[in-house]
């Protein structure tokens, strides 16, 4: 059978595409009045067709992108096909990324209208952002690890050269040998840290998720730190109802709260007894926001900034530590699909907020 390129057949095929495509399609005049809209657009804005026709499309756009859209519409009415990205709420939906194409419609060599075709590329953009963020994290991880491996290794090699020329019976030889042991132990610790971090990275997307009784895990952590809390004159209050369940991994959750409580004890204020409060609030969509608040020495976030959760970053020079705990906390939270944020003031305390399903 020969292909039918007659006008009626072509119109039928176009109408079928118009009605069934998942892309948004509008037909507009030069004033941006909507003259036709396909079902995909009507579904997005949750309006019947009669409520959409003859309305200005700007009514469906946020103010910050209206000028851009108008400029692209004018450009299309010069006879050009225009393509651009748009990031905006549509109707009652959350903000989305759109790949928008404006195609001029001509009659007798005059542009009489414009078809707008918009494809949702939100997931694609999110995937690209995740890749960029992971690459950024990998670069930072590689730099930090190489620096922390090189330092003790360089020290050890230098000390070996010194040992080669020293009298084995001298006090200098014994002192240098002690320093060599210290450097090798530091090197070994960095290797152990790498193994810990890589074990988390290797399990990304493979973590066994389960419904975990939050209060039970938190109480276990607090119980295991009772002696350290008592010695430091501190208390931890848990106000989490027994029935609260979170989607996660029990071992990861234990590690998260263990690291946070360990830090709170280590970096407590010398001016007052340590007080730690753990609470939970159920948010919209059954999200749970867990709050871990202490009245410890706090951190100046203006100085710490984005380094707060980075590897081997330390903010209390007077205290020993490797700067690994908060890095692991964030890694574990994100591995179970959660988010973490922090607020802190020097000499007042710190609050961590963890969001989980």
PALO-708393 format. One line per 3 residues: their letters; for each residue x, y, z of C-alpha. Coordinates in steps of 0.2 Angstrom, whole numbers, plus 2048, in hexadecimal, padded with zeros to 3 digits. Layout:
residues N
A> X/Y/Z  ...
***
This chain:
residues 357
XXX> 800/800/800  807/811/7FB  80A/81E/809
XXX> 7FC/82B/80A  803/83C/80B  7F2/845/807
XXX> 7ED/853/813  7DF/84A/81C  7EA/83B/81F
XXX> 7F8/846/825  7EC/84F/831  7E6/83F/838
XXX> 7F8/839/83C  7FD/84A/843  7ED/84A/84E
XXX> 7F1/838/854  803/83E/859  7FC/84E/861
XXX> 7EF/844/86C  7FB/835/871  80C/83C/873
XXX> 813/83D/885  81B/84E/880  811/85E/884
XXX> 80B/867/874  803/878/872  7FE/882/863
XXX> 7FF/895/867  7FD/8A6/85F  809/8B4/85F
XXX> 802/8BA/870  805/8A9/878  7F3/8A5/878
XXX> 7F0/892/879  7E5/88D/869  7E7/87A/86C
XXX> 7EF/86F/879  7F2/85C/879  7EC/850/887
XXX> 7FE/84F/88E  7FE/862/892  7EC/861/899
XXX> 7F1/853/8A4  800/85D/8AB  7F6/86D/8AF
XXX> 7E7/862/8B5  7DB/86D/8AB  7CE/868/89E
XXX> 7D1/86E/88D  7C3/87B/88D  7CC/884/89C
XXX> 7DC/885/892  7D8/88A/881  7D9/89D/87E
XXX> 7E3/8A0/88E  7F5/8A7/88E  802/89A/891
XXX> 80B/8A6/89D  7FD/8A2/8A9  805/890/8AA
XXX> 817/897/8AC  820/89D/8BB  825/8B0/8BA
XXX> 838/8AD/8B9  836/8A4/8A8  828/8AE/8A0
XXX> 834/8BA/897  83F/8AC/890  830/8A3/889
XXX> 829/8B3/881  83A/8B6/879  83B/8A5/872
XXX> 829/8A6/86C  82D/8B7/862  83C/8AE/85B
XXX> 831/8A0/854  825/8AC/84C  834/8B2/841
XXX> 833/8A1/839  841/898/843  83F/888/84C
XXX> 845/88C/85E  84B/880/86B  84F/883/87D
XXX> 84F/87D/88F  842/882/89C  842/87E/8AF
XXX> 831/883/8B6  822/87D/8BF  814/877/8B4
XXX> 803/878/8BB  802/870/8CC  811/865/8C9
XXX> 823/867/8D1  830/871/8C7  836/867/8B8
XXX> 843/868/8AA  83C/86A/898  844/869/887
XXX> 839/875/87D  837/876/86A  82D/884/862
XXX> 829/880/84F  821/88E/845  811/88A/83B
XXX> 811/893/82A  803/897/81E  807/8A0/80D
XXX> 818/8A3/814  812/8AC/823  814/8A5/835
XXX> 802/8A3/83C  806/899/84C  813/88F/855
XXX> 812/87D/85C  81B/87B/86D  821/86A/870
XXX> 829/867/882  831/857/888  834/853/89A
XXX> 847/851/89D  847/852/8B0  84D/841/8B3
XXX> 85B/843/8A6  861/853/8AE  860/84C/8BF
XXX> 86B/83D/8B9  877/849/8B1  878/853/8C1
XXX> 87B/843/8CB  889/83E/8C0  891/84F/8C1
XXX> 890/84E/8D4  897/83D/8D5  8A5/842/8CA
XXX> 8A8/851/8D5  8A8/846/8E5  8B4/839/8DC
XXX> 8C0/847/8D8  8C0/84E/8EA  8C1/83C/8F1
XXX> 8D0/838/8E5  8D9/848/8EA  8D7/846/8FD
XXX> 8DB/833/8FD  8EB/836/8F3  8F0/844/8FE
XXX> 8ED/83A/90E  8F6/82B/907  905/834/901
XXX> 908/83D/911  90B/82F/91C  914/825/90E
XXX> 920/833/90A  924/834/91D  927/822/91E
XXX> 932/821/90F  93C/830/916  93E/828/927
XXX> 944/818/91F  952/822/917  956/829/928
XXX> 957/818/930  963/811/923  970/81E/929
XXX> 96D/81D/93B  975/811/948  968/804/94D
XXX> 96E/806/95F  96B/818/960  95D/821/968
XXX> 95A/82B/957  957/81A/94F  94A/815/95B
XXX> 941/826/95A  941/825/947  93A/813/948
XXX> 92C/819/953  928/827/946  929/81B/938
XXX> 91C/810/941  911/81F/944  911/823/931
XXX> 90E/811/92C  8FF/810/938  8F8/821/930
XXX> 8FA/819/91F  8F1/809/925  8E3/814/92C
XXX> 8E1/81D/91B  8E0/80C/912  8D3/806/91E
XXX> 8C9/816/91C  8CA/813/909  8C3/802/90B
XXX> 8B4/808/916  8B0/816/909  8B1/80B/8FA
XXX> 8A6/7FD/902  898/80A/904  89B/810/8F2
XXX> 89B/7FE/8EB  88A/7FB/8F4  881/80B/8EC
XXX> 871/805/8E5  873/7F4/8ED  870/7F8/8FF
XXX> 863/7EC/906  855/7F8/90B  848/7F3/919
XXX> 83C/7FB/924  846/7FF/934  83F/804/945
XXX> 847/815/948  846/816/95B  84D/805/95D
XXX> 85D/809/953  85F/81A/95C  85D/812/96D
XXX> 86A/805/969  876/812/964  873/81D/974
XXX> 874/80E/97F  885/809/978  88B/81B/97B
XXX> 885/81C/98D  896/81A/995  89D/828/98A
XXX> 88E/833/98E  890/830/9A0  8A2/834/9A1
XXX> 8A0/844/997  891/849/9A2  885/848/993
XXX> 874/842/990  86B/83D/980  858/83E/97F
XXX> 84E/834/972  83D/83A/96E  839/82E/95F
XXX> 828/824/960  82A/811/960  81F/80F/951
XXX> 82A/81A/945  831/810/937  83E/816/92A
XXX> 843/80F/919  856/80B/91A  863/7FF/920
XXX> 865/7FB/932  878/7FA/932  879/80B/929
XXX> 86D/813/935  877/80D/944  887/814/93C
XXX> 87F/825/938  879/828/94A  888/820/952
XXX> 894/82C/948  889/83B/94D  888/837/95F
XXX> 89A/833/960  89E/844/958  892/84D/965
XXX> 89B/845/973  8AC/848/96C  8A9/85B/968
XXX> 89E/85F/977  89F/870/97F  8AA/873/98E
XXX> 89E/880/994  88F/875/997  889/863/999
XXX> 886/85A/988  874/859/983  86F/84F/973
XXX> 85D/84F/96D  856/842/960  845/846/959
XXX> 83B/841/949  82D/84A/940  823/842/932
XXX> 822/84D/923  817/84E/913  818/83E/90A
XXX> 81D/833/919  82E/83B/919  836/83A/92A
XXX> 842/848/92F  84D/842/93D  855/850/948
XXX> 866/84D/951  869/85C/95B  877/860/968
XXX> 87D/86F/972  88F/86C/96F  89D/877/969
XXX> 895/879/958  89D/87E/947  89F/88E/93D
XXX> 896/889/92D  89B/899/925  8AD/892/926
XXX> 8A9/880/924  89D/882/916  89C/874/90A
XXX> 8AB/86B/913  89F/865/921  89D/854/91A
XXX> 8AD/852/910  8BA/845/913  8C8/848/91F
XXX> 8C1/85A/924  8C3/85E/936  8BC/86D/93F
XXX> 8C2/86B/951  8D5/86C/951  8D6/869/964
XXX> 8CE/857/962  8D5/848/95A  8CC/841/94B
XXX> 8CE/83C/938  8BF/846/931  8B7/836/92B
XXX> 8A7/835/935  89C/842/92D  8A1/83C/91C
XXX> 89B/82B/920  88B/832/928  887/83B/917
XXX> 88C/82C/90D  881/820/917  872/82C/917
XXX> 873/82E/904  876/81B/901  864/818/909
XXX> 85C/826/8FF  85C/833/90C  862/845/90E
XXX> 86C/84E/91C  86E/860/920  877/869/92E
XXX> 875/879/938  882/87F/945  888/88D/94F
XXX> 899/88E/958  897/88C/96B  884/888/969
XXX> 882/877/961  87E/86E/951  86E/867/949
XXX> 86E/859/93C  85E/856/933  85D/845/92A
XXX> 84E/842/91E  849/830/91A  839/827/914
***
